[in-house]
Amino acid sequence: MVQNTIEREVSATARDILMSRIAGEIILSSSPGSVMRKWRQLFELNQSELARHMGVSSSVLSDYENNRRKSPGAVFIKKFVSALVDADIKKGGIHVRRFSMLHRDLSIAVLDMSEFRNPKTVRQVVEALDGVLLVGREWDNELIYGYTVIDSLSAIRNLEALDFLYLFGKNPNRVIVFTKVSRGRSPMVAVRLYPIKPKMIVIHGPKIPEEVDAFAIELAELEGVSFSLSLLKSPEEIVERLKKLV
């Protein structure tokens, strides 16, 4: 029952992409055994455990991992990768979900996401979004390398904790724009709880700065995050303005 639930949570496409990624890395490596050992350790499996799932002796797996045998063939690699995934799913699937999450379709919550060809300052982003800076005037010249625009309501309904790693893109020194916000408390509580912090948070929804939750401002100050309110009319206009900065 648990296995079936986890398999439903991780789409077949994401699972296949993950397995192909691992297999491809092994095949293309000049030290395939080292790559196999790396992935086994990332999945937190010992040699005996994984060998049992593969139906081989632990000494055979050890020989491959230590490059004492010739490069593994396609059949062995397929068996290795399948055993990694199957063993993890039987233990709860935390690593399968973790490594598959970058291939999940998060478009239901992410309105747009990109990296800037040249970094922009906090001030440039605030101005582009017709923003009112609420916290962080001393960080006006901090560099922002990309942006993510989120539909806050969809994110709350549909995203898992690990999905937020994807929202940081290639660099956490970015601006995350939360749209459809009432007063701004929920986004800042999420940032407070999450271990990786974006450089800048922008909220969209309140019509004037006085409508922004005072506790949200306090949390931004505690976290050392630049925090501003965009006064643009719509999320679509926010995306349009950010695209122009790219």
N, C-alpha and C positions, 0 to 999 in steps of 0.2 A: 504493500500500500504506500509506504513512504517513498520507495523507489519510483513508483508510477507518478506520484505527486511531483517529485523533483524533476522527472523527465518532462512533465507537462510545463513546469516553470521555465525550463531551459529549452528553447525551441530546437527542433532538429537541425535547422540551418546553423544556429549558433554553436551547437555541439559539434557539427561536422567541421565548421570553420576552426574551432579550437583544436580538434583532433588533427586536422590537416596542417595547422600551424606547428604543432609539436612535431609531427612526423617530418614536415619539411625542414624544420630546424635540425633535426637529427641527420637527415639525409645529406644536407648541404654542409654540415660541419666537418672540419678536418679532424675533429676529435669527437666522433658521435657518442662514444661511451660517456664522456664528460657531460654532454648535453642530456643524455638519458638519466644520469645521476642527478643532475640539476633539477629536472622535472619531477623525478621521484621525490626528491627532498621538498620541492615546492608543494607537492601534494601530501607531504608529511606521511609518507609510507616507508617502512623499512624494507630491506631487500627480501627478507623471508616472506613478508606479507604480500608484496607485489609478485614475487615469483610464484606463490601459491595461486594467485588469481590468474597468472599467465599459464599455469600448468607446466612450469619448468623448475629445475632445482635452483636454489639460491646461489649455488656456485657458478652456474651458467650465467645468471644475471650479473653476478660479481665480475666474472671474466669480461663480459661485454663492457660494463661500466668502467673498468680499469684498463680497457683497450688491450686486453691480453688475447682477444680473438679478433679475427678479421671483422671489418665493418659488418654490422647486422644487415641481413637481407630484408626485402620488403615485407615478407610474411612475419618475420620476428618483430619488426618495427610496428606493424599493424597490431600484433598481439600485445605488444608493450603499451601502446597508446590506448587501446581498448580496455586493457586491464587497469590502467591509471584511472580512467573515467568511471568504469564500473565499480572499482573498489571505493572510490570517493563517494559515489552516489549511495552505495550501501551504508556509508558512515554518515550520511546526511547531506552530502553534495555541496559543502561550503566552498570547496576549491573550484568545482565545476562552475558554480554560479559566479564565483569571483573572476575566473579567467574568461568566462563566456560573456560577461556583462558588457564588454566594449562592443559586442556585436548585436546587442539588443536594439530593437527599434524604439528609440526614445522620442520620436517625432511628435508623439501625442502631448509631450510636455515641453519639448525644446522647440521654440519658434525659429531660432536661428543661432548659429554658432560659427565663429571663424577666428583666425589669427590675423593680426595686423602685419602687413608687410614691413612696416616700420613702426616701432613702439610709439604710443601716444602718452602724453602726460595725463594725470588725473584731471587737471584743469581743462585740457582739450576735450576729454570725454564729457565732463560736466557741461561745457558750453555747447557741444554738439547735441546734447539731449535736453537743452533748455532746462538745465538742472539747478537746483538750489542745494548747495553743499551744507549738510547738517552736522557732519563730523569730519575733521581731518584737513582743515585749511593748511596746516603745516606740511601736508603731504601733496600739495598742488603739483610738484614737479616729479613725483614718483612715476615710474614708467609702467604702462599697461600694455600687455602683449597680445591681448585677444579679448573676445567677449562671448558671453552666452546669454541668450534671452529666453526666459522661462515663463511659461504659463503656470503661475503659482498654484491655482486650483487643481489643474491636471497633475502637477508634480506631487501634490499632497495625496491625491487619489491613487496614483499609478506607480510612482517611483519607489524603489527600495533604497536602503542606506548605501549600498555599494554603487548604485547608479550614479551617485553624486561625484564619484571619481571621474566618470566620463564627462561630466559637466565642466570640469576644469580643463578639458582639452589637453593641449601639449604643454601648457604652462599655467600654474595656479596664479601667476601675477596677471590677473585678468579682471575684467568687470563682469559681474553677474547681475543681470537685470531681472528683477522679479516683477512681472506684470499681474494685473487683476488683484492687487493688494488692497486691503481695507485700510489698515493703519500701519502696517509694517512690522508688527511684533513677531509673527510667525517666521518670516525669513531670517530675522536676526536670532531668534531662538535656535533655528536649525544651524546657523553658522556657529553659534555659541557651542552647540553640542558636537559639531563635526570637527575632527582633529586637524584637517587641512583647511586653511582659511584663504579665501580669495583676497586680492589686494583691495578690491573696491566693490561695494554693493550699491545698486541703484534700485529704488522702488518706484512703481508707477501705479497710481490709483487715487491717492489723496489729492485733492485739488489745491490745497495750500499747505505750507509747512506746519501750520498749527494743528492740522489734522493727523500728523504723524505721531505715533505712540511714543510717549516720553521714555518708556522703558526700552523701546527699540533703540533710541538714541543712546541711552545709557549703556546698552550692550555693545553697540558699535564702539563706544569709547573704551570700554573694558577690553575688547578684542583688538583694538588698534587697527580698525578697518575704516577706510574712507566710506562715508555713507551719505548718499544724496537722494533727492526726490526729483524725478523727471516730470516736467509740466507739459510735455507733449500730449497731443489729443488722443493718440491711440498706440497700441503695441506695434501696429504696422509702420507707423511713422518712426518709432524707435528703431526698428530693424532697418528701415530705409536710411536713417541718419548714420547708423553704425556701419552700414555697408559703404557709405561714402568715405568713411575713415580708413577702410581697408586699402 
